Each structure stands twice: as C-alpha cells, then as structure tokens.
C-alpha cells in the first residue's frame, strides 16, 4: 500500500499545485507547495487516501483513457 499511497500523494500534490491560483505569479512557491504537500500526504497514508474519489482527485485517475 505504501507505493500506491506515495503515487496517490504525488498525483494529489501535482493536481493541487497545478490548480493553485498563485502558480503563475509564484512558480517557486508552486514547486514548494507540490513538494511539501506530497511529503505530508505520503507521511499520512490514511489521510491521503481519504482524498481519493473526491473532487480533489478521481478514483479513476490512473486508469487509461479509452
């Protein structure tokens, strides 16, 4: 589950950072947000997995597109 959780954590961090309103004005802070959020979610796997299947990230996020 750890590998899977880490993969979800990275995907969630990427999505949140990418959709952050300040990313255009603060690109360095966007990278910081991505890094910190990814580490925090990886450190708390149960909390990370609570976000899967919500408006934050779809449960089908890693499924191939048809």
mmCIF file of the N, C-alpha and C atoms, coordinates in Angstrom:
data_MODEL
# 
_entry.id   MODEL 
# 
loop_
_atom_site.group_PDB 
_atom_site.id 
_atom_site.type_symbol 
_atom_site.label_atom_id 
_atom_site.label_alt_id 
_atom_site.label_comp_id 
_atom_site.label_asym_id 
_atom_site.label_entity_id 
_atom_site.label_seq_id 
_atom_site.pdbx_PDB_ins_code 
_atom_site.Cartn_x 
_atom_site.Cartn_y 
_atom_site.Cartn_z 
_atom_site.occupancy 
_atom_site.B_iso_or_equiv 
_atom_site.pdbx_formal_charge 
_atom_site.auth_seq_id 
_atom_site.auth_comp_id 
_atom_site.auth_asym_id 
_atom_site.auth_atom_id 
_atom_site.pdbx_PDB_model_num 
ATOM 1   N N  . UNK A 1 1  ? 0.812   -1.204 0.000   1.00 0.00 ? 1  UNK A N  1 
ATOM 2   C CA . UNK A 1 1  ? 0.000   0.000  0.000   1.00 0.00 ? 1  UNK A CA 1 
ATOM 3   C C  . UNK A 1 1  ? 0.852   1.264  0.000   1.00 0.00 ? 1  UNK A C  1 
ATOM 4   N N  . UNK A 1 2  ? 2.065   1.187  0.556   1.00 0.00 ? 2  UNK A N  1 
ATOM 5   C CA . UNK A 1 2  ? 2.912   2.371  0.635   1.00 0.00 ? 2  UNK A CA 1 
ATOM 6   C C  . UNK A 1 2  ? 3.235   2.922  -0.744  1.00 0.00 ? 2  UNK A C  1 
ATOM 7   N N  . UNK A 1 3  ? 3.627   2.051  -1.660  1.00 0.00 ? 3  UNK A N  1 
ATOM 8   C CA . UNK A 1 3  ? 3.959   2.521  -3.009  1.00 0.00 ? 3  UNK A CA 1 
ATOM 9   C C  . UNK A 1 3  ? 2.741   3.171  -3.652  1.00 0.00 ? 3  UNK A C  1 
ATOM 10  N N  . UNK A 1 4  ? 1.611   2.545  -3.532  1.00 0.00 ? 4  UNK A N  1 
ATOM 11  C CA . UNK A 1 4  ? 0.382   3.079  -4.098  1.00 0.00 ? 4  UNK A CA 1 
ATOM 12  C C  . UNK A 1 4  ? 0.020   4.417  -3.447  1.00 0.00 ? 4  UNK A C  1 
ATOM 13  N N  . UNK A 1 5  ? 0.155   4.481  -2.134  1.00 0.00 ? 5  UNK A N  1 
ATOM 14  C CA . UNK A 1 5  ? -0.148  5.729  -1.422  1.00 0.00 ? 5  UNK A CA 1 
ATOM 15  C C  . UNK A 1 5  ? 0.798   6.840  -1.853  1.00 0.00 ? 5  UNK A C  1 
ATOM 16  N N  . UNK A 1 6  ? 2.074   6.511  -2.014  1.00 0.00 ? 6  UNK A N  1 
ATOM 17  C CA . UNK A 1 6  ? 3.036   7.524  -2.463  1.00 0.00 ? 6  UNK A CA 1 
ATOM 18  C C  . UNK A 1 6  ? 2.686   8.018  -3.862  1.00 0.00 ? 6  UNK A C  1 
ATOM 19  N N  . UNK A 1 7  ? 2.223   7.120  -4.703  1.00 0.00 ? 7  UNK A N  1 
ATOM 20  C CA . UNK A 1 7  ? 1.819   7.505  -6.058  1.00 0.00 ? 7  UNK A CA 1 
ATOM 21  C C  . UNK A 1 7  ? 0.612   8.445  -5.994  1.00 0.00 ? 7  UNK A C  1 
ATOM 22  N N  . UNK A 1 8  ? -0.356  8.108  -5.151  1.00 0.00 ? 8  UNK A N  1 
ATOM 23  C CA . UNK A 1 8  ? -1.516  8.979  -4.970  1.00 0.00 ? 8  UNK A CA 1 
ATOM 24  C C  . UNK A 1 8  ? -1.094  10.325 -4.398  1.00 0.00 ? 8  UNK A C  1 
ATOM 25  N N  . UNK A 1 9  ? -0.195  10.305 -3.424  1.00 0.00 ? 9  UNK A N  1 
ATOM 26  C CA . UNK A 1 9  ? 0.261   11.552 -2.793  1.00 0.00 ? 9  UNK A CA 1 
ATOM 27  C C  . UNK A 1 9  ? 0.889   12.477 -3.829  1.00 0.00 ? 9  UNK A C  1 
ATOM 28  N N  . UNK A 1 10 ? 1.733   11.939 -4.686  1.00 0.00 ? 10 UNK A N  1 
ATOM 29  C CA . UNK A 1 10 ? 2.365   12.747 -5.733  1.00 0.00 ? 10 UNK A CA 1 
ATOM 30  C C  . UNK A 1 10 ? 1.328   13.306 -6.706  1.00 0.00 ? 10 UNK A C  1 
ATOM 31  N N  . UNK A 1 11 ? 0.360   12.466 -7.073  1.00 0.00 ? 11 UNK A N  1 
ATOM 32  C CA . UNK A 1 11 ? -0.671  12.916 -8.015  1.00 0.00 ? 11 UNK A CA 1 
ATOM 33  C C  . UNK A 1 11 ? -1.540  14.012 -7.414  1.00 0.00 ? 11 UNK A C  1 
ATOM 34  N N  . UNK A 1 12 ? -1.920  13.852 -6.156  1.00 0.00 ? 12 UNK A N  1 
ATOM 35  C CA . UNK A 1 12 ? -2.734  14.873 -5.492  1.00 0.00 ? 12 UNK A CA 1 
ATOM 36  C C  . UNK A 1 12 ? -1.952  16.168 -5.359  1.00 0.00 ? 12 UNK A C  1 
ATOM 37  N N  . UNK A 1 13 ? -0.699  16.071 -4.946  1.00 0.00 ? 13 UNK A N  1 
ATOM 38  C CA . UNK A 1 13 ? 0.139   17.263 -4.805  1.00 0.00 ? 13 UNK A CA 1 
ATOM 39  C C  . UNK A 1 13 ? 0.293   17.976 -6.146  1.00 0.00 ? 13 UNK A C  1 
ATOM 40  N N  . UNK A 1 14 ? 0.490   17.213 -7.195  1.00 0.00 ? 14 UNK A N  1 
ATOM 41  C CA . UNK A 1 14 ? 0.629   17.791 -8.536  1.00 0.00 ? 14 UNK A CA 1 
ATOM 42  C C  . UNK A 1 14 ? -0.647  18.515 -8.943  1.00 0.00 ? 14 UNK A C  1 
ATOM 43  N N  . UNK A 1 15 ? -1.780  17.876 -8.717  1.00 0.00 ? 15 UNK A N  1 
ATOM 44  C CA . UNK A 1 15 ? -3.054  18.475 -9.109  1.00 0.00 ? 15 UNK A CA 1 
ATOM 45  C C  . UNK A 1 15 ? -3.334  19.752 -8.322  1.00 0.00 ? 15 UNK A C  1 
ATOM 46  N N  . UNK A 1 16 ? -3.147  19.706 -7.015  1.00 0.00 ? 16 UNK A N  1 
ATOM 47  C CA . UNK A 1 16 ? -3.417  20.895 -6.189  1.00 0.00 ? 16 UNK A CA 1 
ATOM 48  C C  . UNK A 1 16 ? -2.481  22.027 -6.574  1.00 0.00 ? 16 UNK A C  1 
ATOM 49  N N  . UNK A 1 17 ? -1.203  21.738 -6.726  1.00 0.00 ? 17 UNK A N  1 
ATOM 50  C CA . UNK A 1 17 ? -0.240  22.778 -7.100  1.00 0.00 ? 17 UNK A CA 1 
ATOM 51  C C  . UNK A 1 17 ? -0.565  23.345 -8.478  1.00 0.00 ? 17 UNK A C  1 
ATOM 52  N N  . UNK A 1 18 ? -0.948  22.482 -9.410  1.00 0.00 ? 18 UNK A N  1 
ATOM 53  C CA . UNK A 1 18 ? -1.258  22.924 -10.766 1.00 0.00 ? 18 UNK A CA 1 
ATOM 54  C C  . UNK A 1 18 ? -2.498  23.833 -10.804 1.00 0.00 ? 18 UNK A C  1 
ATOM 55  N N  . UNK A 1 19 ? -3.430  23.590 -9.908  1.00 0.00 ? 19 UNK A N  1 
ATOM 56  C CA . UNK A 1 19 ? -4.667  24.366 -9.909  1.00 0.00 ? 19 UNK A CA 1 
ATOM 57  C C  . UNK A 1 19 ? -4.632  25.564 -8.960  1.00 0.00 ? 19 UNK A C  1 
ATOM 58  N N  . UNK A 1 20 ? -3.518  25.755 -8.269  1.00 0.00 ? 20 UNK A N  1 
ATOM 59  C CA . UNK A 1 20 ? -3.380  26.881 -7.341  1.00 0.00 ? 20 UNK A CA 1 
ATOM 60  C C  . UNK A 1 20 ? -3.389  28.191 -8.121  1.00 0.00 ? 20 UNK A C  1 
ATOM 61  N N  . UNK A 1 21 ? -4.186  29.151 -7.660  1.00 0.00 ? 21 UNK A N  1 
ATOM 62  C CA . UNK A 1 21 ? -4.311  30.444 -8.349  1.00 0.00 ? 21 UNK A CA 1 
ATOM 63  C C  . UNK A 1 21 ? -2.992  31.215 -8.438  1.00 0.00 ? 21 UNK A C  1 
ATOM 64  N N  . UNK A 1 22 ? -2.105  31.017 -7.492  1.00 0.00 ? 22 UNK A N  1 
ATOM 65  C CA . UNK A 1 22 ? -0.866  31.786 -7.470  1.00 0.00 ? 22 UNK A CA 1 
ATOM 66  C C  . UNK A 1 22 ? 0.273   31.206 -8.284  1.00 0.00 ? 22 UNK A C  1 
ATOM 67  N N  . UNK A 1 23 ? 0.033   30.114 -8.993  1.00 0.00 ? 23 UNK A N  1 
ATOM 68  C CA . UNK A 1 23 ? 1.150   29.438 -9.672  1.00 0.00 ? 23 UNK A CA 1 
ATOM 69  C C  . UNK A 1 23 ? 1.821   30.294 -10.740 1.00 0.00 ? 23 UNK A C  1 
ATOM 70  N N  . UNK A 1 24 ? 1.060   31.141 -11.416 1.00 0.00 ? 24 UNK A N  1 
ATOM 71  C CA . UNK A 1 24 ? 1.654   31.975 -12.468 1.00 0.00 ? 24 UNK A CA 1 
ATOM 72  C C  . UNK A 1 24 ? 2.553   33.063 -11.876 1.00 0.00 ? 24 UNK A C  1 
ATOM 73  N N  . UNK A 1 25 ? 2.158   33.594 -10.746 1.00 0.00 ? 25 UNK A N  1 
ATOM 74  C CA . UNK A 1 25 ? 2.920   34.676 -10.122 1.00 0.00 ? 25 UNK A CA 1 
ATOM 75  C C  . UNK A 1 25 ? 4.051   34.182 -9.229  1.00 0.00 ? 25 UNK A C  1 
ATOM 76  N N  . UNK A 1 26 ? 3.919   32.958 -8.722  1.00 0.00 ? 26 UNK A N  1 
ATOM 77  C CA . UNK A 1 26 ? 4.902   32.443 -7.763  1.00 0.00 ? 26 UNK A CA 1 
ATOM 78  C C  . UNK A 1 26 ? 5.317   31.014 -8.129  1.00 0.00 ? 26 UNK A C  1 
ATOM 79  N N  . UNK A 1 27 ? 6.030   30.838 -9.243  1.00 0.00 ? 27 UNK A N  1 
ATOM 80  C CA . UNK A 1 27 ? 6.390   29.484 -9.673  1.00 0.00 ? 27 UNK A CA 1 
ATOM 81  C C  . UNK A 1 27 ? 7.254   28.725 -8.666  1.00 0.00 ? 27 UNK A C  1 
ATOM 82  N N  . UNK A 1 28 ? 8.131   29.431 -7.951  1.00 0.00 ? 28 UNK A N  1 
ATOM 83  C CA . UNK A 1 28 ? 8.963   28.757 -6.946  1.00 0.00 ? 28 UNK A CA 1 
ATOM 84  C C  . UNK A 1 28 ? 8.099   28.253 -5.796  1.00 0.00 ? 28 UNK A C  1 
ATOM 85  N N  . UNK A 1 29 ? 7.087   29.031 -5.436  1.00 0.00 ? 29 UNK A N  1 
ATOM 86  C CA . UNK A 1 29 ? 6.190   28.618 -4.366  1.00 0.00 ? 29 UNK A CA 1 
ATOM 87  C C  . UNK A 1 29 ? 5.309   27.455 -4.806  1.00 0.00 ? 29 UNK A C  1 
ATOM 88  N N  . UNK A 1 30 ? 5.015   27.377 -6.082  1.00 0.00 ? 30 UNK A N  1 
ATOM 89  C CA . UNK A 1 30 ? 4.248   26.256 -6.607  1.00 0.00 ? 30 UNK A CA 1 
ATOM 90  C C  . UNK A 1 30 ? 5.041   24.967 -6.433  1.00 0.00 ? 30 UNK A C  1 
ATOM 91  N N  . UNK A 1 31 ? 6.329   25.014 -6.735  1.00 0.00 ? 31 UNK A N  1 
ATOM 92  C CA . UNK A 1 31 ? 7.191   23.842 -6.537  1.00 0.00 ? 31 UNK A CA 1 
ATOM 93  C C  . UNK A 1 31 ? 7.264   23.475 -5.059  1.00 0.00 ? 31 UNK A C  1 
ATOM 94  N N  . UNK A 1 32 ? 7.370   24.479 -4.201  1.00 0.00 ? 32 UNK A N  1 
ATOM 95  C CA . UNK A 1 32 ? 7.412   24.251 -2.761  1.00 0.00 ? 32 UNK A CA 1 
ATOM 96  C C  . UNK A 1 32 ? 6.114   23.601 -2.289  1.00 0.00 ? 32 UNK A C  1 
ATOM 97  N N  . UNK A 1 33 ? 4.981   24.116 -2.744  1.00 0.00 ? 33 UNK A N  1 
ATOM 98  C CA . UNK A 1 33 ? 3.683   23.555 -2.397  1.00 0.00 ? 33 UNK A CA 1 
ATOM 99  C C  . UNK A 1 33 ? 3.598   22.092 -2.817  1.00 0.00 ? 33 UNK A C  1 
ATOM 100 N N  . UNK A 1 34 ? 4.017   21.806 -4.028  1.00 0.00 ? 34 UNK A N  1 
ATOM 101 C CA . UNK A 1 34 ? 3.987   20.435 -4.553  1.00 0.00 ? 34 UNK A CA 1 
ATOM 102 C C  . UNK A 1 34 ? 4.836   19.509 -3.690  1.00 0.00 ? 34 UNK A C  1 
ATOM 103 N N  . UNK A 1 35 ? 6.021   19.957 -3.337  1.00 0.00 ? 35 UNK A N  1 
ATOM 104 C CA . UNK A 1 35 ? 6.944   19.143 -2.550  1.00 0.00 ? 35 UNK A CA 1 
ATOM 105 C C  . UNK A 1 35 ? 6.416   18.905 -1.133  1.00 0.00 ? 35 UNK A C  1 
ATOM 106 N N  . UNK A 1 36 ? 6.009   19.965 -0.473  1.00 0.00 ? 36 UNK A N  1 
ATOM 107 C CA . UNK A 1 36 ? 5.537   19.857 0.905   1.00 0.00 ? 36 UNK A CA 1 
ATOM 108 C C  . UNK A 1 36 ? 4.265   19.022 0.987   1.00 0.00 ? 36 UNK A C  1 
ATOM 109 N N  . UNK A 1 37 ? 3.323   19.283 0.107   1.00 0.00 ? 37 UNK A N  1 
ATOM 110 C CA . UNK A 1 37 ? 2.072   18.547 0.122   1.00 0.00 ? 37 UNK A CA 1 
ATOM 111 C C  . UNK A 1 37 ? 2.300   17.065 -0.184  1.00 0.00 ? 37 UNK A C  1 
ATOM 112 N N  . UNK A 1 38 ? 3.151   16.779 -1.147  1.00 0.00 ? 38 UNK A N  1 
ATOM 113 C CA . UNK A 1 38 ? 3.462   15.382 -1.463  1.00 0.00 ? 38 UNK A CA 1 
ATOM 114 C C  . UNK A 1 38 ? 4.064   14.647 -0.284  1.00 0.00 ? 38 UNK A C  1 
ATOM 115 N N  . UNK A 1 39 ? 5.000   15.284 0.409   1.00 0.00 ? 39 UNK A N  1 
ATOM 116 C CA . UNK A 1 39 ? 5.628   14.665 1.579   1.00 0.00 ? 39 UNK A CA 1 
ATOM 117 C C  . UNK A 1 39 ? 4.624   14.486 2.711   1.00 0.00 ? 39 UNK A C  1 
ATOM 118 N N  . UNK A 1 40 ? 3.793   15.483 2.939   1.00 0.00 ? 40 UNK A N  1 
ATOM 119 C CA . UNK A 1 40 ? 2.800   15.409 4.015   1.00 0.00 ? 40 UNK A CA 1 
ATOM 120 C C  . UNK A 1 40 ? 1.797   14.287 3.750   1.00 0.00 ? 40 UNK A C  1 
ATOM 121 N N  . UNK A 1 41 ? 1.326   14.185 2.522   1.00 0.00 ? 41 UNK A N  1 
ATOM 122 C CA . UNK A 1 41 ? 0.361   13.140 2.189   1.00 0.00 ? 41 UNK A CA 1 
ATOM 123 C C  . UNK A 1 41 ? 0.994   11.754 2.246   1.00 0.00 ? 41 UNK A C  1 
ATOM 124 N N  . UNK A 1 42 ? 2.249   11.641 1.865   1.00 0.00 ? 42 UNK A N  1 
ATOM 125 C CA . UNK A 1 42 ? 2.945   10.350 1.947   1.00 0.00 ? 42 UNK A CA 1 
ATOM 126 C C  . UNK A 1 42 ? 3.150   9.926  3.393   1.00 0.00 ? 42 UNK A C  1 
ATOM 127 N N  . UNK A 1 43 ? 3.353   10.888 4.262   1.00 0.00 ? 43 UNK A N  1 
ATOM 128 C CA . UNK A 1 43 ? 3.577   10.594 5.679   1.00 0.00 ? 43 UNK A CA 1 
ATOM 129 C C  . UNK A 1 43 ? 2.297   10.201 6.405   1.00 0.00 ? 43 UNK A C  1 
ATOM 130 N N  . UNK A 1 44 ? 1.155   10.540 5.827   1.00 0.00 ? 44 UNK A N  1 
ATOM 131 C CA . UNK A 1 44 ? -0.152  10.240 6.440   1.00 0.00 ? 44 UNK A CA 1 
ATOM 132 C C  . UNK A 1 44 ? -1.009  9.484  5.428   1.00 0.00 ? 44 UNK A C  1 
ATOM 133 N N  . UNK A 1 45 ? -0.695  8.223  5.185   1.00 0.00 ? 45 UNK A N  1 
ATOM 134 C CA . UNK A 1 45 ? -1.377  7.486  4.126   1.00 0.00 ? 45 UNK A CA 1 
ATOM 135 C C  . UNK A 1 45 ? -2.898  7.421  4.281   1.00 0.00 ? 45 UNK A C  1 
ATOM 136 N N  . UNK A 1 46 ? -3.389  7.274  5.496   1.00 0.00 ? 46 UNK A N  1 
ATOM 137 C CA . UNK A 1 46 ? -4.847  7.213  5.678   1.00 0.00 ? 46 UNK A CA 1 
ATOM 138 C C  . UNK A 1 46 ? -5.501  8.521  5.270   1.00 0.00 ? 46 UNK A C  1 
ATOM 139 N N  . UNK A 1 47 ? -4.893  9.619  5.622   1.00 0.00 ? 47 UNK A N  1 
ATOM 140 C CA . UNK A 1 47 ? -5.436  10.934 5.252   1.00 0.00 ? 47 UNK A CA 1 
ATOM 141 C C  . UNK A 1 47 ? -5.339  11.148 3.746   1.00 0.00 ? 47 UNK A C  1 
ATOM 142 N N  . UNK A 1 48 ? -4.253  10.708 3.164   1.00 0.00 ? 48 UNK A N  1 
ATOM 143 C CA . UNK A 1 48 ? -4.079  10.812 1.713   1.00 0.00 ? 48 UNK A CA 1 
ATOM 144 C C  . UNK A 1 48 ? -5.193  10.068 1.001   1.00 0.00 ? 48 UNK A C  1 
ATOM 145 N N  . UNK A 1 49 ? -5.442  8.840  1.424   1.00 0.00 ? 49 UNK A N  1 
ATOM 146 C CA . UNK A 1 49 ? -6.432  8.010  0.741   1.00 0.00 ? 49 UNK A CA 1 
ATOM 147 C C  . UNK A 1 49 ? -7.855  8.513  0.951   1.00 0.00 ? 49 UNK A C  1 
ATOM 148 N N  . UNK A 1 50 ? -8.083  9.317  1.969   1.00 0.00 ? 50 UNK A N  1 
ATOM 149 C CA . UNK A 1 50 ? -9.402  9.916  2.155   1.00 0.00 ? 50 UNK A CA 1 
ATOM 150 C C  . UNK A 1 50 ? -9.753  10.856 1.005   1.00 0.00 ? 50 UNK A C  1 
ATOM 151 N N  . UNK A 1 51 ? -8.748  11.407 0.342   1.00 0.00 ? 51 UNK A N  1 
ATOM 152 C CA . UNK A 1 51 ? -8.970  12.348 -0.757  1.00 0.00 ? 51 UNK A CA 1 
ATOM 153 C C  . UNK A 1 51 ? -9.283  11.654 -2.081  1.00 0.00 ? 51 UNK A C  1 
ATOM 154 N N  . UNK A 1 52 ? -8.906  10.391 -2.190  1.00 0.00 ? 52 UNK A N  1 
ATOM 155 C CA . UNK A 1 52 ? -9.124  9.648  -3.434  1.00 0.00 ? 52 UNK A CA 1 
ATOM 156 C C  . UNK A 1 52 ? -10.622 9.381  -3.593  1.00 0.00 ? 52 UNK A C  1 
ATOM 157 N N  . UNK A 1 53 ? -11.131 9.709  -4.750  1.00 0.00 ? 53 UNK A N  1 
ATOM 158 C CA . UNK A 1 53 ? -12.547 9.520  -5.031  1.00 0.00 ? 53 UNK A CA 1 
ATOM 159 C C  . UNK A 1 53 ? -13.390 10.714 -4.629  1.00 0.00 ? 53 UNK A C  1 
ATOM 160 N N  . UNK A 1 54 ? -12.723 11.844 -4.410  1.00 0.00 ? 54 UNK A N  1 
ATOM 161 C CA . UNK A 1 54 ? -13.416 13.086 -4.074  1.00 0.00 ? 54 UNK A CA 1 
ATOM 162 C C  . UNK A 1 54 ? -13.241 14.070 -5.220  1.00 0.00 ? 54 UNK A C  1 
ATOM 163 N N  . UNK A 1 55 ? -13.684 15.284 -5.011  1.00 0.00 ? 55 UNK A N  1 
ATOM 164 C CA . UNK A 1 55 ? -13.493 16.332 -6.003  1.00 0.00 ? 55 UNK A CA 1 
ATOM 165 C C  . UNK A 1 55 ? -12.033 16.726 -6.164  1.00 0.00 ? 55 UNK A C  1 
ATOM 166 N N  . UNK A 1 56 ? -11.180 16.295 -5.247  1.00 0.00 ? 56 UNK A N  1 
ATOM 167 C CA . UNK A 1 56 ? -9.745  16.599 -5.331  1.00 0.00 ? 56 UNK A CA 1 
ATOM 168 C C  . UNK A 1 56 ? -9.092  15.732 -6.401  1.00 0.00 ? 56 UNK A C  1 
ATOM 169 N N  . UNK A 1 57 ? -9.391  14.438 -6.380  1.00 0.00 ? 57 UNK A N  1 
ATOM 170 C CA . UNK A 1 57 ? -8.822  13.511 -7.378  1.00 0.00 ? 57 UNK A CA 1 
ATOM 171 C C  . UNK A 1 57 ? -9.750  12.312 -7.540  1.00 0.00 ? 57 UNK A C  1 
ATOM 172 N N  . UNK A 1 58 ? -10.035 11.989 -8.777  1.00 0.00 ? 58 UNK A N  1 
ATOM 173 C CA . UNK A 1 58 ? -10.949 10.901 -9.087  1.00 0.00 ? 58 UNK A CA 1 
ATOM 174 C C  . UNK A 1 58 ? -10.317 9.548  -8.768  1.00 0.00 ? 58 UNK A C  1 
ATOM 175 N N  . UNK A 1 59 ? -11.144 8.607  -8.409  1.00 0.00 ? 59 UNK A N  1 
ATOM 176 C CA . UNK A 1 59 ? -10.668 7.258  -8.139  1.00 0.00 ? 59 UNK A CA 1 
ATOM 177 C C  . UNK A 1 59 ? -10.107 6.611  -9.408  1.00 0.00 ? 59 UNK A C  1 
ATOM 178 N N  . UNK A 1 60 ? -10.567 7.078  -10.546 1.00 0.00 ? 60 UNK A N  1 
ATOM 179 C CA . UNK A 1 60 ? -10.124 6.531  -11.837 1.00 0.00 ? 60 UNK A CA 1 
ATOM 180 C C  . UNK A 1 60 ? -8.916  7.284  -12.422 1.00 0.00 ? 60 UNK A C  1 
ATOM 181 N N  . UNK A 1 61 ? -8.269  8.106  -11.633 1.00 0.00 ? 61 UNK A N  1 
ATOM 182 C CA . UNK A 1 61 ? -7.190  8.983  -12.101 1.00 0.00 ? 61 UNK A CA 1 
ATOM 183 C C  . UNK A 1 61 ? -6.108  8.229  -12.885 1.00 0.00 ? 61 UNK A C  1 
ATOM 184 N N  . UNK A 1 62 ? -5.737  7.049  -12.440 1.00 0.00 ? 62 UNK A N  1 
ATOM 185 C CA . UNK A 1 62 ? -4.649  6.306  -13.083 1.00 0.00 ? 62 UNK A CA 1 
ATOM 186 C C  . UNK A 1 62 ? -5.114  5.328  -14.154 1.00 0.00 ? 62 UNK A C  1 
ATOM 187 N N  . UNK A 1 63 ? -6.412  5.233  -14.367 1.00 0.00 ? 63 UNK A N  1 
ATOM 188 C CA . UNK A 1 63 ? -6.907  4.327  -15.395 1.00 0.00 ? 63 UNK A CA 1 
ATOM 189 C C  . UNK A 1 63 ? -6.647  4.916  -16.775 1.00 0.00 ? 63 UNK A C  1 
ATOM 190 N N  . UNK A 1 64 ? -6.287  4.066  -17.734 1.00 0.00 ? 64 UNK A N  1 
ATOM 191 C CA . UNK A 1 64 ? -6.020  4.568  -19.088 1.00 0.00 ? 64 UNK A CA 1 
ATOM 192 C C  . UNK A 1 64 ? -7.292  5.147  -19.717 1.00 0.00 ? 64 UNK A C  1 
ATOM 193 N N  . UNK A 1 65 ? -7.110  6.173  -20.499 1.00 0.00 ? 65 UNK A N  1 
ATOM 194 C CA . UNK A 1 65 ? -8.239  6.768  -21.212 1.00 0.00 ? 65 UNK A CA 1 
ATOM 195 C C  . UNK A 1 65 ? -8.635  5.866  -22.378 1.00 0.00 ? 65 UNK A C  1 
ATOM 196 N N  . UNK A 1 66 ? -9.904  5.793  -22.635 1.00 0.00 ? 66 UNK A N  1 
ATOM 197 C CA . UNK A 1 66 ? -10.369 4.942  -23.732 1.00 0.00 ? 66 UNK A CA 1 
ATOM 198 C C  . UNK A 1 66 ? -10.603 5.757  -24.958 1.00 0.00 ? 66 UNK A C  1 
# 
